[in-house]
Amino acid sequence: MKKILFATSEAYPFIKTGGLADVSSSLPKALAELHQDVRLILPNYGALKHNNEINFRSEFRVGMHTVRLLETKLPDSEVIVWLVDCPEYFGMNGNPYVDEAGDSYPNNAERFALFCRAVIAVAMNRIQHDWKADIVHCNDWQTGLIPALLSLEYQCPQTVFTIHNIAYQGLFSGLMASVLRLPMPLLSQNGLEFHGMISFIKGGLVYADKITTVSPTYVQEIQTPEFGYGLEGLLIYRNNDLKGIINGIDADWNPENDLFIPQKYSINSLQNKVINKIALQTQLNLPLDENVFVIGLISRLVEQKGIDLVLDCFPALLSLPIQIVILGSGNKDFEKQLSQFSAIYPHKMALSLGYDESLAHLIEAGSDVFLMPSRFEPCGLNQMYSQRYGTLPIVRNTGGLADTVVDTLPNTIKDKTATGFIFNEESPGALLETIKRAVLLHSFPDIWIGLQTNAMTCDFSWENSARQYLELYESIE
Ligand code: ADP
């Protein structure tokens, strides 16, 4: 049994801005089910949501700061969660990384450097709690300094660093090296330095024993200039230690026992799915019509997700016999343009700006197809949720989308492997043509139900992925 400390900057249901939060609760739970001693550690944000009891564990110093370690459990599990409490850095209510205007907090480098040092104190058993990690599993740039600083320690745990999105690198002015008291040996070009800046993600990519990312296709992509954001050379150099492991999806995302939707359904009662469509239309003031083709989209509204491609498809898209339901928040310009279209086409388009877990489940259950025209997508979760809900994903051929969706073609219909619709070119025209292809096929109920059945029987469970992580931990010498 391995002692695994899983370090992350967000975890569902405590705090979530994206897929990292889902992975950070599902993977530790799946590892615990494989009988590993796994503990989760994250900052104690002011906005953290919790119902379970929280207990004080210990108090220790990190630089000039006094840090308290609090303990709770992941809901519906026995996984222990440690919260790094430092109110002057994490006490604010709201998003963990950015202020209300969407700008990064000016002290993010100090905040996450402190978090990394606190994780190291815990992992090395320096706070007298009689638990020393065998493995520290780090996630994204916020935890990048952990492998770097641990590399200077004697008898340190082994480290794994997972890239959930290489576009976010934690780049800060070179002057921060002294503010953060980063040791000289870490500061060279072969260390944390990146074009005169300090790169937190490089801490993971250079110093971790193993590097993973969240799909086999994204592993290949990040080794190219198009997707590597300047780190492709380093990743090619570390190729032997680099592996792609696709994320699974959590059991909460299942139409058979989903507590957020008015009508549960399964592969054997697919006819009940339409009740959720009517509920969705009712909730969002769209005309009630059980036959209309409903397109769902839930996303951070950023360029990565191809939101501009969708906008460029309007109004041609809105002239088709469809309804489109969009839930998201992000780029203010995208929010404004989407609002303008929804005001012009209220009978065809419903927009909900903000974050809404319950509406997200209803959209998955009530839509016919789900749109993910991402420019790049390390793994993506909604295309897998969608398949489990019999809501066929329309995706671009990239990253985890390419690995988890099988395009509907004559041969894949025949051999019962088709589960969605894929387009290659990063253009509104290609997206629109693919949506039209789906609308056309929707008018053949027998074929459509076949596709839904294929999609709903795919295995996206975490168990398979957790086993691959465990094998990786065990492979580190
Ligand atoms: P990313 O991590 O790049 O945002 P993923 O597809 O990996 O993309 O994960 C996104 C997760 O966040 C999914 O669980 C999705 O349902 C959820 N999500 C995104 N935006 C919203 C929103 N506005 N309301 C509710 N859930 C959202």
Boltz pocket constraint, residues with backbone or C-beta under 6 A from the ligand:
constraints:
  - pocket:
      binder: B
      contacts: [[A, 17], [A, 18], [A, 19], [A, 20], [A, 22], [A, 298], [A, 299], [A, 300], [A, 327], [A, 328], [A, 329], [A, 352], [A, 354], [A, 355], [A, 356], [A, 357], [A, 360], [A, 379], [A, 380], [A, 381], [A, 382]]
      max_distance: 6.0
